[in-house]
Amino acid sequence: MPSTASSLWYVDAPDPVAVLRDHPDPDPAAAFALAKQLNPDRDVVPAASGTLKVWAGPDPGSIYIGCYPGVTVVCTTQAALGCPTKLPELLVRPLASEHTYLIAYDIPHGWGAFAHWERGEFRRAFSSTRVNIIEDEGMPLVWERPYWAGEHPVRLQPGEFPDPQTLPFDPPEFADGANVEWLGFDYRGADSVDALKPADIAVCGFSLFPKGQAPAPIRPEEPQAAVHDANHRWFGWLRGRDKVS
């Protein structure tokens, strides 16, 4: 499981995991266009590509996007919000999608968050640390019941004692539960060898610079067909080597 994630998903497909399984490579041109749309005050430069195994929680100077038929994922620090309802309007529905999902967590800090908008209308948001609920808006959903019932408690390290106010669930695991419910794959670890994994979901990388401060572009080589092997992918003119080992 990546130690951090801050992702937004724009979904029209009724079965997102089937789309991600059947289309291993995203559309780099669509990703580049969306990266520029979401960062109108920045210079956007194509960078290394990769997968969600590494780039689910990027640094502030990067954005990673995977555009698939009916499913788009955007990994950006702008999704790492203590209060998901404060997500900028530009990010709520840039593609006129049916559903917008926010999934974010930070395992080292014991924080997790998720949110859902339907056709741009807010439906549900939750964010908490192990002992403090930061935001809890909208009606709780049926899939949440086992978490509130204590079926997914915080797993303590040997010698670690729980805080008396510890919530009945581990917030990063709660956020990942939303990811499973809405998107059909599990960050924590697949239950079977055939299950879709973060390492199976490719994203195109882009570096963000203040306006006018991007480095001079390098003349791109002729686009090439995507090359596959067990560990690396190239997406045409992006020419970036997958960072997943």
Secondary structure, 3 states (H helix, E strand, C coil): CCCEEEEEEEECCCCHHHHHHHCCCCCHHHHHHHHHHHCCCEEEEECCCEEHHHHCCCCCCEEEEEEECCEEEEECHHHCCCCHHHCCHHHHCCCCCCEEEEEEEECCCCEEEEEEEECCEEEEEEEECCCCEEEEEECCCHHHHHHHCCCECCCCCCCCCCCCCCCCECHHHHHHHHHHHHHCCCCCCCCCCCCCCHHHCEEEEEEEEECCCCCCCCCCCCCCCCCECCCCECCHHHCCCCCCC
